[in-house]
Amino acid sequence: MLDRARTRAKGDSRIALQVGDATDLRCLDCSFGFIVCTWLLSHLQNPRHVVAEALERLEPGGTAAFLFFTRPDNLLVGSLVASFVRSFRGTFVEPEAVTSLPHVQTVHRYGSGYATLAVFQRPK
């Protein structure tokens, strides 16, 4: 994925790409203007902790978006999506674990609720 990202970044000096551990951001001595996290939270033991750590590194006025699997409202869809998520060793994330954190701007649920997008914006 980093190779693909480097190709797309084409040497843009504003972009730094490196391998890291998303569950432990303490080693980073920087802040971010924009954070995007897709589908990772469903593979973590403590997704709330990871989101909280990321939000601590968000610059004033910065935006963070997290897209993650949640339990669908429809039982049939839930059964199908649960099988898919388990095949990738994932689990459903309780939306409140993420959306109850500070600076949440908007929350959208998609696909009968199987996907949740939480967008945060840190005040300036």
Backbone as CSV, one residue per row, in Angstrom:
resi,resn,N_x,N_y,N_z,CA_x,CA_y,CA_z,C_x,C_y,C_z
1,MET,0.822,-1.190,0.000,0.000,0.000,0.000,0.868,1.257,0.000
2,LEU,1.982,1.220,0.728,2.865,2.388,0.737,3.452,2.648,-0.651
3,ASP,3.785,1.597,-1.373,4.308,1.772,-2.727,3.269,2.449,-3.620
4,ARG,2.026,2.017,-3.497,0.956,2.638,-4.284,0.767,4.101,-3.885
5,ALA,0.830,4.366,-2.590,0.661,5.741,-2.111,1.809,6.623,-2.583
6,ARG,3.030,6.104,-2.550,4.180,6.886,-3.015,4.037,7.245,-4.492
7,THR,3.552,6.297,-5.274,3.346,6.551,-6.694,2.326,7.675,-6.882
8,ARG,1.263,7.630,-6.130,0.229,8.660,-6.252,0.678,10.008,-5.691
9,ALA,1.507,9.992,-4.662,1.972,11.247,-4.053,2.981,11.956,-4.961
10,LYS,3.653,11.210,-5.797,4.603,11.754,-6.777,5.549,12.788,-6.196
11,GLY,6.118,12.473,-5.041,7.128,13.356,-4.463,6.587,14.626,-3.828
12,ASP,5.303,14.695,-3.547,4.717,15.868,-2.891,5.348,16.026,-1.504
13,SER,6.038,17.123,-1.281,6.776,17.319,-0.033,5.865,17.483,1.183
14,ARG,4.578,17.698,0.969,3.640,17.836,2.091,3.223,16.489,2.655
15,ILE,3.576,15.422,1.965,3.125,14.087,2.346,4.299,13.262,2.843
16,ALA,4.148,12.707,4.046,5.152,11.801,4.600,4.501,10.439,4.777
17,LEU,5.088,9.424,4.184,4.553,8.065,4.267,5.549,7.188,5.004
18,GLN,5.049,6.464,6.008,5.923,5.574,6.761,5.102,4.463,7.398
19,VAL,5.747,3.358,7.694,5.110,2.250,8.388,5.035,2.621,9.868
20,GLY,3.904,2.344,10.497,3.766,2.647,11.912,2.726,1.753,12.561
21,ASP,2.553,1.933,13.833,1.595,1.164,14.613,0.438,2.080,14.999
22,ALA,-0.703,1.895,14.383,-1.862,2.755,14.623,-2.407,2.623,16.041
23,THR,-2.008,1.570,16.740,-2.511,1.390,18.108,-1.627,2.060,19.151
24,ASP,-0.505,2.645,18.718,0.393,3.315,19.652,1.032,4.514,18.955
25,LEU,0.409,5.653,19.103,0.882,6.860,18.425,1.757,7.734,19.313
26,ARG,2.092,7.241,20.502,2.887,8.043,21.436,4.254,8.420,20.875
27,CYS,4.781,7.615,19.974,6.111,7.882,19.442,6.112,9.019,18.416
28,LEU,4.938,9.430,17.972,4.868,10.512,16.982,4.972,11.862,17.660
29,ASP,5.866,12.673,17.156,6.029,14.023,17.674,5.555,14.993,16.600
30,CYS,4.268,14.891,16.254,3.721,15.743,15.208,2.208,15.820,15.356
31,SER,1.609,16.651,14.527,0.153,16.741,14.504,-0.294,16.638,13.048
32,PHE,-1.590,16.433,12.872,-2.134,16.214,11.538,-3.294,17.160,11.280
33,GLY,-3.384,17.651,10.060,-4.506,18.484,9.663,-5.686,17.649,9.201
34,PHE,-5.410,16.423,8.750,-6.473,15.559,8.250,-6.087,14.107,8.505
35,ILE,-7.000,13.353,9.074,-6.787,11.932,9.353,-7.926,11.148,8.716
36,VAL,-7.587,10.085,7.999,-8.586,9.188,7.415,-8.259,7.774,7.868
37,CYS,-9.266,7.079,8.373,-9.087,5.704,8.825,-10.279,4.892,8.327
38,THR,-10.025,3.943,7.426,-11.115,3.143,6.877,-10.942,1.679,7.227
39,TRP,-11.946,1.128,7.852,-12.097,-0.297,8.161,-11.105,-0.845,9.186
40,LEU,-10.179,-0.093,9.680,-9.206,-0.581,10.660,-9.834,-0.880,12.016
41,LEU,-10.733,-0.038,12.475,-11.257,-0.142,13.842,-11.881,-1.496,14.139
42,SER,-12.416,-2.151,13.133,-13.056,-3.453,13.329,-12.053,-4.568,13.604
43,HIS,-10.778,-4.262,13.506,-9.742,-5.259,13.725,-8.955,-5.002,15.013
44,LEU,-9.418,-4.092,15.830,-8.689,-3.706,17.034,-9.432,-4.105,18.296
45,GLN,-8.688,-4.402,19.349,-9.313,-4.738,20.632,-9.926,-3.515,21.291
46,ASN,-9.325,-2.346,21.107,-9.815,-1.144,21.759,-9.884,0.008,20.749
47,PRO,-10.897,-0.016,19.871,-10.974,1.032,18.851,-11.143,2.438,19.436
48,ARG,-11.838,2.545,20.560,-12.029,3.863,21.179,-10.691,4.495,21.542
49,HIS,-9.780,3.713,22.094,-8.464,4.204,22.478,-7.692,4.718,21.260
50,VAL,-7.745,3.986,20.177,-7.024,4.363,18.964,-7.578,5.669,18.396
51,VAL,-8.899,5.804,18.359,-9.502,7.043,17.863,-9.142,8.207,18.782
52,ALA,-9.215,7.998,20.101,-8.882,9.057,21.054,-7.438,9.515,20.873
53,GLU,-6.504,8.571,20.682,-5.102,8.931,20.464,-4.931,9.718,19.176
54,ALA,-5.613,9.302,18.134,-5.519,10.025,16.858,-6.065,11.443,17.004
55,LEU,-7.179,11.583,17.709,-7.782,12.909,17.878,-6.881,13.833,18.688
56,GLU,-6.085,13.280,19.598,-5.136,14.097,20.362,-4.079,14.714,19.455
57,ARG,-3.810,14.096,18.321,-2.793,14.588,17.398,-3.380,15.407,16.259
58,LEU,-4.652,15.693,16.332,-5.319,16.497,15.315,-5.065,17.975,15.580
59,GLU,-4.612,18.683,14.566,-4.343,20.118,14.698,-5.635,20.878,14.971
60,PRO,-5.563,22.027,15.622,-6.753,22.873,15.763,-7.332,23.181,14.378
61,GLY,-8.618,22.969,14.218,-9.278,23.139,12.930,-9.184,21.921,12.038
62,GLY,-8.434,20.893,12.466,-8.244,19.687,11.664,-9.459,18.777,11.689
63,THR,-9.521,17.899,10.712,-10.648,16.980,10.544,-10.145,15.540,10.553
64,ALA,-10.917,14.662,11.169,-10.619,13.231,11.164,-11.878,12.468,10.771
65,ALA,-11.722,11.475,9.903,-12.847,10.659,9.455,-12.527,9.187,9.682
66,PHE,-13.451,8.489,10.332,-13.287,7.065,10.634,-14.485,6.317,10.063
67,LEU,-14.217,5.335,9.219,-15.249,4.490,8.639,-15.040,3.087,9.183
68,PHE,-16.107,2.503,9.761,-15.941,1.204,10.417,-17.227,0.388,10.333
69,PHE,-17.079,-0.935,10.514,-18.215,-1.846,10.484,-19.002,-1.763,11.788
70,THR,-20.320,-1.681,11.669,-21.216,-1.699,12.820,-22.343,-2.690,12.554
71,ARG,-22.979,-3.115,13.626,-24.046,-4.108,13.508,-25.237,-3.517,12.737
72,PRO,-25.610,-4.142,11.619,-26.724,-3.631,10.816,-28.069,-3.729,11.541
73,ASP,-28.992,-2.885,11.131,-30.345,-2.896,11.678,-31.140,-4.101,11.171
74,ASN,-30.890,-4.513,9.946,-31.597,-5.609,9.302,-30.901,-6.932,9.630
75,LEU,-31.641,-7.913,10.153,-31.047,-9.189,10.563,-30.410,-9.956,9.411
76,LEU,-31.046,-9.954,8.236,-30.491,-10.667,7.083,-29.181,-10.008,6.642
77,VAL,-29.199,-8.689,6.515,-27.978,-7.964,6.160,-26.913,-8.196,7.233
78,GLY,-27.334,-8.177,8.496,-26.416,-8.407,9.604,-25.723,-9.747,9.513
79,SER,-26.462,-10.773,9.180,-25.902,-12.115,9.061,-24.877,-12.180,7.926
80,LEU,-25.213,-11.594,6.792,-24.302,-11.602,5.645,-23.037,-10.795,5.935
81,VAL,-23.226,-9.610,6.488,-22.077,-8.745,6.766,-21.213,-9.347,7.867
82,ALA,-21.822,-9.968,8.878,-21.053,-10.588,9.958,-20.137,-11.672,9.403
83,SER,-20.628,-12.471,8.476,-19.798,-13.508,7.860,-18.627,-12.890,7.107
84,PHE,-18.914,-11.824,6.385,-17.865,-11.135,5.633,-16.808,-10.556,6.577
85,VAL,-17.247,-9.867,7.614,-16.328,-9.229,8.562,-15.486,-10.282,9.283
86,ARG,-16.121,-11.375,9.714,-15.377,-12.452,10.390,-14.336,-13.091,9.475
87,SER,-14.636,-13.162,8.163,-13.677,-13.777,7.237,-12.372,-12.984,7.184
88,PHE,-12.424,-11.728,7.580,-11.219,-10.894,7.649,-10.775,-10.679,9.093
89,ARG,-11.259,-11.548,9.980,-10.925,-11.511,11.409,-11.320,-10.199,12.071
90,GLY,-12.442,-9.665,11.646,-12.927,-8.423,12.224,-14.165,-8.635,13.067
91,THR,-14.594,-7.581,13.731,-15.817,-7.593,14.526,-16.543,-6.274,14.304
92,PHE,-17.790,-6.250,14.722,-18.544,-5.007,14.668,-18.086,-4.094,15.800
93,VAL,-18.033,-2.806,15.540,-17.686,-1.803,16.542,-18.984,-1.137,16.997
94,GLU,-19.141,-0.978,18.291,-20.301,-0.247,18.805,-20.095,1.231,18.471
95,PRO,-20.999,1.849,17.725,-20.799,3.238,17.303,-20.532,4.196,18.459
96,GLU,-21.207,3.990,19.584,-21.056,4.891,20.726,-19.635,4.901,21.276
97,ALA,-18.908,3.815,21.095,-17.524,3.757,21.564,-16.679,4.821,20.878
98,VAL,-17.039,5.152,19.652,-16.296,6.143,18.878,-16.999,7.499,18.904
99,THR,-18.299,7.485,18.675,-19.027,8.749,18.502,-19.240,9.524,19.799
100,SER,-18.950,8.926,20.932,-19.084,9.640,22.200,-17.825,10.432,22.552
101,LEU,-16.795,10.336,21.715,-15.558,11.084,21.945,-15.764,12.563,21.595
102,PRO,-14.933,13.444,22.150,-15.094,14.882,21.904,-14.899,15.264,20.437
103,HIS,-15.522,16.343,20.065,-15.363,17.005,18.764,-16.027,16.266,17.614
104,VAL,-16.957,15.338,17.911,-17.656,14.667,16.814,-18.511,15.712,16.099
105,GLN,-18.381,15.745,14.790,-19.108,16.726,13.995,-20.344,16.107,13.367
106,THR,-20.179,14.912,12.818,-21.296,14.252,12.157,-21.091,12.738,12.186
107,VAL,-22.202,12.026,12.183,-22.178,10.563,12.141,-23.200,10.129,11.103
108,HIS,-22.786,9.290,10.179,-23.684,8.756,9.156,-23.591,7.234,9.181
109,ARG,-24.739,6.575,9.022,-24.750,5.111,8.903,-25.184,4.757,7.488
110,TYR,-24.552,3.743,6.933,-24.811,3.337,5.555,-25.133,1.853,5.478
111,GLY,-25.775,1.445,4.368,-26.014,0.034,4.102,-26.787,-0.673,5.190
112,SER,-27.949,-0.158,5.560,-28.756,-0.722,6.649,-28.000,-0.693,7.976
113,GLY,-27.018,0.172,8.072,-26.288,0.344,9.322,-25.008,-0.445,9.449
114,TYR,-24.590,-1.190,8.409,-23.385,-2.010,8.553,-22.102,-1.188,8.498
115,ALA,-22.194,0.035,8.021,-21.019,0.911,7.990,-21.380,2.231,8.647
116,THR,-20.476,2.721,9.475,-20.673,4.007,10.140,-19.481,4.895,9.827
117,LEU,-19.778,6.138,9.479,-18.760,7.151,9.240,-18.879,8.189,10.349
118,ALA,-17.824,8.368,11.106,-17.786,9.394,12.164,-16.739,10.426,11.754
119,VAL,-17.161,11.682,11.691,-16.270,12.771,11.319,-16.111,13.708,12.518
120,PHE,-14.879,14.012,12.825,-14.541,14.875,13.948,-13.860,16.134,13.420
121,GLN,-14.100,17.249,14.087,-13.360,18.467,13.766,-12.942,19.125,15.061
122,ARG,-11.645,19.316,15.183,-11.117,19.952,16.383,-11.309,21.455,16.277
123,PRO,-11.787,22.087,17.333,-11.977,23.547,17.269,-10.660,24.280,17.005
124,LYS,-10.774,25.413,16.335,-9.577,26.241,16.042,-9.113,26.951,17.279
